Amino acid sequence: MDKTAIYSKAFLESIHGITADKVLSALARFKEVLKKREEMHLYPRILRTVIASLEYRENATITTARELDEDLQKEVFHKLKKNFPEITADRIHFKIDEKMMGGILVEYRDFLFDGTVKGVLRKIMRK
């Protein structure tokens, strides 16, 4: 992995879950790190990479191990709608991943909820 990719990934991880008003201060801190490391020449490429990866996914993807029945699909939609009032039912795509043991993975814009068995076990192992 090249330096641009490493720095881009690190910056994206540092801003994950923070509010939009705090991103600018995180960016300023990131620029200071690059200056101290004498790698400001990478800044434009890093910024382009970060922006490209932050572009909103206009459709939500809901991944499960098995097909959800209509009632569960509606429940997932209503829970998403509480957090993202702009979402509509036609922008939600349900996907099946048979390799998944169980649970649910929700991806929408820069939001990621990993409620899969693997994801939950990973969180437990970190504690």
LINZICOR-V541960 format. One line per field, one symbol per residue. ss: DSSP state (H for helix, E for strand, C for the rest). burial: b if it has 9 or more other ideal C-beta (glycine too) atoms within 8 Angstrom, else e. A space follows every 10 residues. Layout:
BEGIN
ss=???
burial=???
END
This chain:
BEGIN
ss=CCHHHHHHHH HHHHHCCCCH HHHHHHHHHH HHHHHHCCCH HHHHHHHHHH HHHHCCCCCE EEEECCCCCH HHHHHHHHHH HHHCCCCCHH HEEEEECCCC CCCEEEEECC EEEECCHHHH HHHHHHC
burial=eeebbbbbbe bbeebeeeee ebbeebbeeb beebeeeebe ebbeebeebb eeeeeebeeb bbbbbeebee eebeebbeeb beebeebeee bbebebbeeb eebbbbbbee beebbbbbbb ebeeeee
END
